[in-house]
Amino acid sequence: MTPRNYPSQEPFSEVAARYHTTVSELGANAPSGEEIQWGEDPYQSLVIYPSAEPDGRILAFMHGGGWTNGYKEWMAFMAPALTAAGITFTSLGYRLAPRHLFPAGYEDAAAGLLRARKEAERFGADPLRLYLGGHSAGGHYAALLATRDDWWRAEGLSCNPLAGCLPISGVYRFGEGSGLSQRPRFLGKASEDRDRNASAIEGIKDKTPFLIAHGDRDFPHLVRQAEEMEAKLSSLSIPVSRLVIPGADHFTASTWAGDPARTWLPAALDFMH
């Protein structure tokens, strides 16, 4: 699909518009993937980019956009380098605010991930080597799925099917102490319970290993949150590494993720081994 196939989104901010242009240009020459629609809403879809020589690993990834913007097609630029390394890459879509409030996007992320897991073997991937990542808002959903057990218990699974989580510039806490300048619109009306339920750092119930990444020029409150998340996971004896990407801000931390010459991709490939 292309952006014009989707329902309208909130108007892009100036910085979001630049990011949209950049990732669209970076992904213009990406190989075509297989589209899978798993829900009625166009955002309830995913695209799988198969590897010519799959090694069993599969990475599902979610775009950012402040929970109000973004397309799964944004992440196409990551596919060439990852599939060349033997990884089956899939980009997950999810419904956006303000039309859809939490937990709608979280539920979509879970449903999309489970569908990617179901399709894995068809592309030469191993459902037991399933990894999940995301940038910004997508990193938030990835971390939430990696630390919660409600979504996989509802499917009758015996444990979290994730082998690891790779959030880039993710958000791990909402409400008091988050450092956010305003309440994200996807959370709806102010509610301490909702803020806590949406915060991956609260009530961790799984021991999924993490590779937390952010730029050294990222938003200061997200750097602090990453440090807090690393400390919390470590205190629970959950394997965790934090990668600080030299020279990267909130947006280049994402756009550099498809470049083998930058630091994230080699670190991610090593983590997924």
C-alpha positions in Angstrom: 0.0 0.0 0.0 0.9 3.7 -0.2 0.0 6.5 2.2 -2.9 7.5 0.0 -4.5 4.1 0.7 -5.0 4.9 4.3 -7.6 7.0 6.2 -6.4 10.5 6.9 -4.0 11.3 9.7 -3.4 14.3 11.8 -1.4 17.0 9.9 2.3 16.4 10.0 4.4 18.8 12.0 7.3 20.3 10.2 9.8 17.9 11.6 7.5 14.9 11.0 7.1 16.0 7.4 10.8 16.0 6.9 11.1 12.6 8.4 8.3 11.3 6.2 10.2 12.6 3.1 13.5 11.1 4.3 12.3 7.6 5.0 10.1 7.5 1.9 13.2 8.4 -0.2 15.4 5.9 1.6 12.8 3.1 1.1 12.0 3.9 -2.5 14.4 1.2 -3.8 13.5 -1.4 -1.2 12.4 -4.8 -2.6 8.6 -5.3 -2.6 7.2 -7.3 0.3 4.1 -9.3 0.8 1.1 -7.4 2.2 -1.1 -9.1 4.7 -4.3 -7.5 5.9 -5.4 -9.0 9.2 -8.2 -6.6 10.2 -10.8 -4.4 8.7 -9.0 -1.1 9.1 -6.2 -0.5 6.5 -3.8 0.2 9.4 -4.4 -3.3 10.6 -1.9 -4.7 8.2 1.7 -5.8 7.9 4.2 -6.3 5.1 6.8 -9.1 5.1 10.1 -8.7 3.3 11.6 -12.2 2.8 15.3 -13.0 2.8 16.8 -14.8 -0.2 18.8 -16.9 2.3 16.8 -16.9 5.5 18.7 -18.0 8.6 15.6 -18.4 10.8 15.5 -15.0 12.5 12.5 -12.8 12.0 12.3 -9.2 13.1 9.0 -7.4 13.4 9.3 -3.6 13.6 6.8 -0.7 14.2 7.0 2.8 13.0 6.9 6.0 15.2 4.9 9.1 14.7 3.7 10.1 18.1 0.9 7.6 18.0 -1.0 10.0 15.6 1.0 9.6 12.5 3.0 7.1 10.5 2.8 4.2 8.1 4.2 0.7 8.1 5.8 1.6 4.7 8.1 4.0 6.5 10.2 1.1 7.7 10.8 -0.3 4.2 14.3 1.3 4.2 15.4 -1.2 6.9 14.6 -4.2 4.8 17.6 -4.5 2.4 20.4 -4.7 5.0 18.4 -7.0 7.3 17.3 -9.4 4.6 20.8 -9.5 3.2 21.9 -10.7 6.7 19.4 -13.6 6.5 16.6 -12.0 8.6 13.0 -12.1 7.6 11.8 -8.5 8.1 8.2 -7.4 8.7 6.8 -4.0 9.3 3.6 -3.8 11.4 0.9 -1.2 11.2 -1.5 -0.2 14.0 -4.5 2.2 14.4 -3.7 5.8 15.3 -5.0 8.4 17.7 -7.0 10.5 18.1 -9.6 8.3 16.4 -8.3 5.2 18.3 -7.2 5.5 21.9 -5.1 3.2 24.1 -5.2 0.2 24.1 -6.3 0.0 20.5 -2.8 0.5 19.0 -1.3 -1.9 21.6 -3.9 -4.6 20.7 -3.1 -4.1 17.0 0.6 -4.4 17.6 0.0 -7.7 19.4 -2.3 -9.0 16.7 0.1 -8.0 14.0 3.0 -9.7 15.8 1.0 -12.9 16.3 0.1 -12.9 12.6 3.8 -12.4 11.6 4.7 -15.3 13.9 2.0 -17.5 12.2 3.4 -16.7 8.8 7.1 -17.1 9.8 7.7 -20.6 8.5 6.3 -19.8 5.1 9.2 -17.4 4.6 11.9 -19.7 6.1 11.8 -18.1 9.5 11.6 -19.8 12.9 8.7 -18.7 15.2 11.0 -19.4 18.1 13.5 -16.7 16.8 11.0 -13.9 16.7 12.3 -10.4 17.7 10.4 -7.2 18.0 11.4 -3.6 17.7 10.1 -0.1 16.9 11.1 3.5 16.7 9.6 6.1 19.2 5.9 5.3 19.5 6.6 2.0 17.9 9.4 1.4 20.4 6.9 2.1 23.2 4.5 -0.6 21.8 7.4 -3.0 21.4 8.6 -2.6 24.9 5.1 -3.0 26.3 4.6 -6.3 24.4 7.9 -7.5 25.6 7.1 -6.8 29.3 3.4 -7.8 29.4 1.8 -11.2 29.5 -1.9 -10.4 28.8 -1.7 -10.6 25.0 0.1 -14.0 24.7 -1.9 -15.6 27.5 -5.1 -14.6 25.7 -3.8 -16.7 22.8 -3.2 -19.7 25.0 0.6 -19.6 24.7 2.7 -20.9 27.6 5.2 -18.0 27.5 6.0 -14.8 25.7 7.0 -15.8 22.2 9.6 -13.0 21.8 13.3 -13.9 21.8 14.2 -10.2 22.3 13.1 -6.6 22.0 14.9 -3.8 20.2 13.3 -0.4 20.8 14.9 2.7 19.3 14.2 6.0 21.1 11.3 4.4 22.8 9.0 5.7 25.5 8.8 3.6 28.7 6.9 5.8 31.1 3.9 8.1 31.1 2.4 10.4 33.7 4.4 11.9 36.6 8.1 11.6 36.2 7.9 10.9 32.4 9.4 14.2 31.4 6.9 14.5 28.5 5.9 18.1 27.9 2.3 17.2 27.3 0.1 14.2 27.6 0.1 12.1 24.5 -3.3 12.1 22.7 -3.5 8.4 22.4 -3.9 8.0 26.1 -7.1 10.0 26.2 -8.3 11.6 29.4 -5.9 11.8 32.3 -5.9 8.6 34.3 -3.1 7.3 36.6 -4.2 3.8 35.9 -4.1 4.2 32.2 -0.7 5.9 32.4 0.6 3.1 34.5 -0.9 0.4 32.2 0.7 2.0 29.2 4.2 2.3 30.8 6.5 -0.6 30.0 8.7 0.2 33.1 5.7 -0.5 35.4 4.6 -4.0 36.3 7.1 -6.0 34.2 6.0 -9.6 34.0 8.4 -11.1 31.5 12.1 -11.6 31.1 12.5 -10.8 27.5 16.1 -9.6 26.7 16.4 -6.0 25.6 18.7 -4.0 23.3 17.7 -0.4 24.1 19.0 2.2 21.7 18.9 6.0 21.4 20.9 8.8 19.9 23.4 10.8 22.0 21.5 13.9 20.8 18.0 12.4 21.4 15.3 14.1 23.4 16.7 14.4 26.9 13.6 13.0 28.6 13.8 9.8 26.4 17.5 9.4 27.2 16.5 9.5 30.9 13.7 7.1 30.4 16.1 4.7 28.5 18.5 4.9 31.4 15.7 4.2 33.9 14.4 1.3 31.8 17.9 -0.2 31.6 18.3 0.0 35.4 14.9 -1.5 36.1 15.4 -4.4 33.8 18.9 -5.0 35.2 17.5 -4.9 38.8 15.1 -7.8 37.8 18.0 -9.8 36.3 16.6 -9.4 32.8 19.4 -9.3 30.1 19.7 -5.7 28.8 22.1 -3.6 26.9 21.9 0.1 26.0 23.3 1.4 22.8 24.0 5.1 22.5 24.2 6.0 18.8 27.0 8.6 18.3 25.8 11.8 16.6 22.2 10.7 16.3 19.1 12.7 17.2 15.6 11.3 17.6 15.1 11.0 13.9 18.5 9.9 12.6 18.5 7.2 15.3 15.8 5.7 13.1 17.0 6.6 9.6 20.5 5.2 10.3 19.1 1.9 11.4 19.2 0.6 7.8 22.9 1.5 7.3 25.5 -1.2 8.0 28.1 1.5 8.4 26.3 2.9 11.4 26.3 1.3 14.9 22.7 0.1 15.3 22.6 -2.6 12.6 25.8 -4.5 13.7 24.7 -4.3 17.3 21.2 -5.5 16.4 22.5 -8.4 14.3 24.8 -9.5 17.2 21.9 -9.2 19.7 19.7 -11.4 17.5 22.2 -14.1 17.5 
